[in-house]
Amino acid sequence: MNRNHALREAEREAEAPSPSSGTLRTAAILTGVVFGSLFAVGVVPRVLRHRELSDQAEAERSREPVVTTVRAVEAPPVSEVLLPGSTQAIEDTGIYARTDGYLKARYVDLGTEVKAGERLAEIATPEIDQQLDQAEANLGEAKSNVAKLEADRELAKSTLTRYLAAGTAGGVSKQQIDERTSAVKTADKAVDAALATVNAQEANVRRLRQLQGFQQVVAPFDGVITARSVDPGALISSGSQNGELRSLFRIARTDVLRVLVYVPQSDAPFIKVHQDVTVTVREFPNRVFAGAVAYTAGALDPSSRTMLAEVHVPNPDRTLLVGMYVTVHFQVKRRDPAIVIPATSLLVDANGVRVAVVDGASVMHYRPVEVGRDFGTHVEVLAGLAPQEMVVNGLTGTVADGTRVRIAEGAAK
């Protein structure tokens, strides 16, 4: 009886829940609730946002691309071409010594304006002076010798005349006549040699006098002194020093300047001699200098495909300086019609030079074009476009040929 009662009590205790198992169950439920809340707060919005972005991307892919267009316009018959150039003096040369000595005096300095024939410096040449004195003395001696030899020749001629007059009847032998004849010929040769010596001495005197004349260094033309490399007392040599000629001064004529311009091949056929141009300088923004094309090379440089042109610009007030960077404005008249579009409309890739054109049905097509002159922001199109066609400007990304596009409002100009 007691055993059965004990068994039933044990079974009831086994069936009753323990306090520890109930706590674990409650903790598990709470943990699930917390994780569910976190999932709902963090993951679900992300999933929804991702779905929204995917829908937007799909809608964007299905939309027509928006492009900016411009109208192709016909180029004006006369256009302005701007090309860089540099100024040079119309005449520029170094002045060198033609005689040896020492610089006695210098009469000009940097920036001095001089006239043709004006004295620039004086060279002392004591050695040349002494050589000239000696040469003049030798010339006097040679002339005196000529006078003596001419007197001897006259004597020989008169003696021969007497011998011939006397003849053999007067006791003059034929041998004596031959000797007198030979004496006259010898006297003639002696006089000729003496005259040659005089000519040589005179040439030497003239040479030394000319060298002595080079003591005065003068300006070859009107201009301004742009360099000087000597001071009084400096040793002057007419020859080269260490294989180089050393100039005393440098003079430049700047009342007219020449501007050297390299014209590209696209514009070279339209640049002609005597064509009027204008020149502007950044340092003088409110002034325009008139000029004209003086010379052209008439051929392109194979390495740069440019033609050298020389522009002459009057500069009476010496405003422009030698070596300035200037911009030359050419008015170029084109014979053949051309189209002008923005340079940003060109597409240059493996397929060549192309533009994107939008037709009346808003469908974009790529079209190859031939480009002419480049004006910087705009370019000429010689073939491939017609006036008033709609050209896509600044195309970004890759748009397939034949794609329907949407033109941005106010884009066509």
C-alpha positions in Angstrom: 0.0 0.0 0.0 2.7 2.3 0.9 4.7 1.2 -2.1 1.8 2.1 -4.4 1.4 5.5 -2.8 5.1 6.2 -3.3 4.9 5.3 -6.9 2.0 7.6 -7.6 3.7 10.5 -5.9 6.8 9.9 -8.0 4.8 9.9 -11.2 3.0 13.1 -10.2 6.4 14.8 -9.5 7.7 13.6 -12.9 4.7 15.0 -14.8 4.8 18.4 -13.1 7.0 21.0 -15.0 10.3 22.0 -13.5 11.0 25.7 -12.8 14.2 25.6 -14.9 12.6 24.3 -18.1 9.9 27.1 -18.0 12.5 29.8 -17.7 14.4 28.5 -20.7 11.2 28.5 -22.8 10.4 32.0 -21.9 14.0 33.2 -22.8 13.7 31.5 -26.2 10.5 33.3 -26.9 11.9 36.6 -26.0 15.0 36.1 -28.1 12.8 35.3 -31.1 10.8 38.4 -30.6 13.9 40.5 -30.4 15.5 39.1 -33.6 12.2 39.5 -35.4 12.0 43.1 -34.4 15.6 43.7 -35.6 14.9 42.0 -38.9 11.7 44.1 -39.4 13.6 47.3 -38.6 16.9 46.7 -40.5 16.5 44.2 -43.3 12.9 44.8 -44.5 13.5 48.5 -45.4 16.7 47.6 -47.2 14.9 45.0 -49.2 12.1 47.4 -50.1 14.7 50.2 -51.0 16.6 47.7 -53.2 13.3 46.8 -54.9 12.5 50.5 -55.4 15.9 51.2 -56.9 15.7 48.2 -59.2 12.3 49.5 -60.4 13.7 53.0 -61.0 16.7 51.6 -62.9 14.5 49.5 -65.1 12.3 52.5 -65.8 15.4 54.6 -66.6 16.7 51.9 -69.0 13.4 51.9 -70.7 13.3 55.7 -71.0 14.6 57.5 -74.1 18.1 59.1 -73.7 18.0 62.9 -73.3 20.5 64.7 -75.6 21.5 68.3 -76.3 21.4 69.4 -79.9 22.6 72.3 -82.0 21.7 73.3 -85.5 24.5 73.1 -88.1 24.8 76.5 -89.7 26.5 77.6 -92.9 29.9 79.2 -92.5 30.2 82.8 -93.5 32.0 83.5 -96.8 34.6 85.6 -94.9 35.9 84.4 -91.6 38.6 85.6 -89.2 41.6 83.3 -88.6 43.7 84.0 -85.5 47.3 82.8 -85.6 50.2 83.4 -83.1 53.3 85.2 -84.2 56.5 86.8 -82.9 57.9 90.2 -83.8 61.3 90.8 -85.3 63.2 93.9 -86.4 62.9 94.6 -90.1 66.7 95.0 -90.1 68.9 93.6 -87.4 72.7 93.1 -87.6 75.8 93.0 -85.5 78.6 95.6 -86.0 82.1 94.2 -86.0 85.5 95.7 -86.1 87.4 95.7 -89.4 90.7 96.8 -87.9 92.9 95.9 -84.9 93.6 98.2 -82.0 92.1 99.5 -78.8 88.7 101.1 -78.3 89.5 104.8 -77.9 85.9 106.1 -77.3 82.3 104.8 -77.3 79.6 107.3 -78.2 76.4 105.2 -77.9 74.9 102.8 -75.4 71.9 100.5 -75.1 68.7 102.0 -76.4 70.4 104.9 -78.3 68.6 105.8 -81.5 71.1 106.5 -84.3 71.0 107.5 -87.9 72.8 105.9 -90.8 76.5 107.0 -90.9 76.4 108.3 -87.3 79.7 107.5 -85.4 79.3 104.8 -82.8 82.9 104.3 -81.6 86.5 105.1 -82.4 89.3 102.6 -82.5 93.0 103.6 -81.9 95.2 101.7 -84.4 98.9 102.8 -83.8 100.3 99.8 -85.7 98.1 100.5 -88.7 99.3 104.2 -88.6 102.9 103.1 -88.6 102.4 100.7 -91.4 100.7 103.4 -93.4 103.6 105.7 -92.9 106.0 103.0 -94.0 103.9 102.2 -97.0 103.7 105.9 -98.1 107.5 106.1 -97.8 108.0 103.0 -99.9 105.6 104.5 -102.5 107.6 107.7 -102.6 110.8 105.7 -103.1 109.2 103.6 -105.8 108.0 106.7 -107.7 111.5 108.2 -107.5 112.9 105.0 -108.9 110.5 105.2 -111.8 111.7 108.7 -112.6 115.3 107.5 -112.6 114.6 104.5 -114.8 112.6 106.7 -117.2 115.6 109.1 -117.5 117.9 106.1 -118.1 115.5 104.9 -120.8 115.4 108.3 -122.5 119.2 108.3 -122.5 119.3 104.8 -124.0 116.8 105.9 -126.7 118.8 109.0 -127.7 122.1 107.0 -127.8 120.4 104.5 -130.1 119.2 107.3 -132.3 122.7 108.8 -132.7 124.2 105.4 -133.4 121.6 104.8 -136.1 122.1 108.2 -137.6 125.9 107.7 -137.8 125.6 104.2 -139.2 128.5 102.1 -140.4 129.9 105.1 -142.4 130.4 106.9 -139.2 132.4 104.1 -137.6 129.6 102.5 -135.7 129.5 98.8 -136.0 126.3 96.7 -136.2 127.1 95.1 -132.9 127.1 98.5 -131.2 123.8 99.3 -132.7 122.4 96.0 -131.5 123.8 96.7 -128.0 122.1 100.1 -127.9 118.8 98.6 -129.1 119.0 96.0 -126.4 119.8 98.7 -123.8 116.6 100.5 -124.8 114.5 97.4 -124.4 116.1 96.7 -121.0 115.3 100.2 -119.9 111.7 99.8 -121.1 111.3 96.6 -119.0 112.9 98.3 -116.0 110.5 101.2 -116.2 107.6 98.7 -116.5 108.8 96.8 -113.4 109.2 100.1 -111.5 105.7 101.1 -112.5 104.3 97.8 -111.3 106.1 98.3 -108.0 104.5 101.7 -107.7 101.1 100.2 -108.4 101.6 97.6 -105.7 102.8 100.2 -103.2 99.8 102.4 -104.0 97.4 99.4 -103.5 99.1 98.8 -100.1 98.7 102.4 -99.2 95.0 102.3 -100.2 94.5 99.2 -98.1 96.1 100.7 -95.0 94.2 103.9 -95.5 91.0 101.9 -95.7 91.9 100.0 -92.5 92.7 103.4 -90.9 89.2 104.6 -92.0 87.7 101.7 -90.0 88.9 103.5 -86.9 85.5 105.2 -87.1 82.7 102.7 -86.4 79.5 104.1 -87.9 75.8 102.9 -88.1 74.9 101.2 -91.3 71.2 102.3 -91.1 68.8 104.1 -88.9 68.0 102.1 -85.8 68.4 101.6 -82.1 71.3 100.0 -80.3 70.1 96.7 -78.8 73.4 95.4 -77.5 77.0 96.6 -76.9 79.8 94.4 -75.6 82.9 96.7 -75.4 84.1 99.6 -73.2 86.9 102.1 -73.8 90.3 100.5 -73.5 89.2 97.1 -74.7 91.4 95.2 -77.1 89.7 95.1 -80.5 90.5 92.4 -83.1 89.1 92.2 -86.6 89.4 88.4 -86.6 87.6 85.7 -84.7 88.4 84.9 -81.0 88.2 81.2 -80.1 86.6 80.6 -83.5 83.8 83.2 -82.9 83.4 86.7 -84.1 82.7 89.2 -81.4 80.5 92.1 -82.3 81.0 95.6 -80.8 77.3 96.6 -81.1 74.0 95.2 -82.3 71.7 97.6 -84.1 68.0 97.0 -85.1 65.6 99.0 -87.2 62.3 98.9 -85.4 60.2 101.6 -87.1 58.8 98.6 -89.1 58.5 95.2 -87.6 58.1 91.9 -89.3 55.9 89.2 -87.7 56.6 85.5 -88.6 53.5 83.4 -88.7 53.2 79.7 -89.4 49.9 79.2 -91.3 48.4 75.7 -91.1 47.6 73.7 -94.2 43.9 74.4 -94.0 44.4 78.1 -94.2 47.6 78.4 -96.3 45.8 78.5 -99.8 43.9 81.6 -98.7 46.9 83.7 -97.5 48.2 86.0 -100.2 50.9 88.6 -100.5 49.8 92.2 -99.9 46.7 90.9 -98.0 45.8 93.3 -95.2 45.9 92.0 -91.6 45.5 93.3 -88.1 47.8 92.6 -85.1 46.8 92.6 -81.4 49.0 92.4 -78.4 47.8 91.3 -74.9 49.7 94.2 -73.3 47.7 96.7 -75.4 44.2 95.4 -75.2 42.5 98.5 -76.6 44.8 99.0 -79.6 44.9 97.3 -83.0 48.0 97.5 -85.3 47.5 97.4 -89.1 49.9 95.4 -91.3 50.1 93.5 -94.5 51.5 90.2 -95.7 54.9 90.9 -97.3 56.1 87.4 -98.2 55.0 83.8 -98.0 57.1 80.7 -98.4 54.8 79.3 -101.1 55.3 75.8 -99.7 54.5 73.8 -96.6 57.1 72.5 -94.2 56.8 68.7 -94.4 57.5 68.3 -90.7 54.7 70.7 -89.4 52.5 71.0 -92.5 52.6 74.8 -92.1 53.5 77.7 -94.4 55.7 80.5 -93.2 54.3 84.0 -93.8 56.0 87.3 -93.1 53.8 90.2 -92.0 55.1 93.8 -92.0 53.7 96.1 -89.3 54.5 99.8 -89.2 55.8 100.8 -85.8 56.7 104.5 -86.0 56.3 105.3 -82.3 58.3 102.1 -81.2 55.3 100.8 -79.2 55.9 97.2 -80.2 59.1 95.7 -79.1 61.2 93.1 -80.8 60.5 89.6 -79.6 56.9 90.2 -78.6 54.2 87.5 -78.8 51.3 88.8 -80.9 48.1 87.5 -82.5 47.6 88.1 -86.2 44.1 88.4 -87.5 43.6 87.2 -91.1 40.4 87.7 -93.0 40.0 84.5 -95.0 37.5 84.2 -97.9 36.4 80.7 -98.6 35.6 79.6 -102.2 33.6 76.5 -101.3 30.6 76.4 -98.8 31.1 74.8 -95.5 29.2 74.0 -92.3 30.1 75.2 -88.8 29.4 73.2 -85.7 30.8 73.2 -82.1 34.0 71.3 -81.6 32.4 69.4 -78.8 30.0 67.8 -81.4 32.8 65.8 -83.0 33.2 62.2 -82.1 36.7 60.8 -82.8 37.2 57.1 -82.3 38.2 54.0 -84.1 35.4 54.6 -86.6 36.9 57.9 -87.7 35.5 61.4 -87.3 31.7 61.4 -86.9 28.8 63.4 -85.6 25.5 62.2 -84.2 22.5 63.6 -86.1 18.9 63.5 -84.9 16.3 63.2 -87.7 12.7 64.5 -87.7 11.5 61.3 -85.9 13.9 61.9 -83.0 16.0 59.0 -84.0 19.8 59.4 -83.7 22.2 58.3 -86.4 26.0 58.5 -86.6 27.4 60.1 -89.7 31.0 60.4 -90.9 32.2 64.0 -91.7 35.2 65.7 -93.3 36.6 68.4 -91.1 38.1 71.7 -92.4 39.5 74.6 -90.4 39.6 74.5 -86.6 38.5 77.8 -85.0 39.0 76.5 -81.4 35.5 76.4 -80.1 34.0 75.6 -83.5 35.1 73.6 -86.6 34.3 73.6 -90.2 32.6 70.6 -91.8 33.3 70.3 -95.5 31.2 67.2 -96.2 28.7 65.0 -94.4 26.3 67.7 -93.1 23.7 70.0 -94.4 22.6 73.4 -93.0 20.0 73.3 -90.2 20.5 69.7 -89.4 20.2 68.8 -85.7 23.6 67.7 -84.3 24.1 66.2 -80.9 26.4 68.3 -78.8 28.6 66.9 -76.0 27.3 63.3 -76.3 28.2 61.3 -73.2 28.0 57.6 -72.8 27.4 55.1 -75.6 24.1 55.4 -77.5 23.5 52.9 -80.2 22.9 54.0 -83.7 19.1 54.2 -84.5 18.1 54.9 -80.9 15.1 57.1 -80.3 16.2 60.1 -78.2 14.6 62.9 -76.4 15.9 66.5 -77.1 16.4 68.6 -74.0 14.3 71.7 -73.9 15.9 74.8 -75.3 18.9 72.8 -76.6 18.6 73.5 -80.3 20.4 76.7 -81.2 
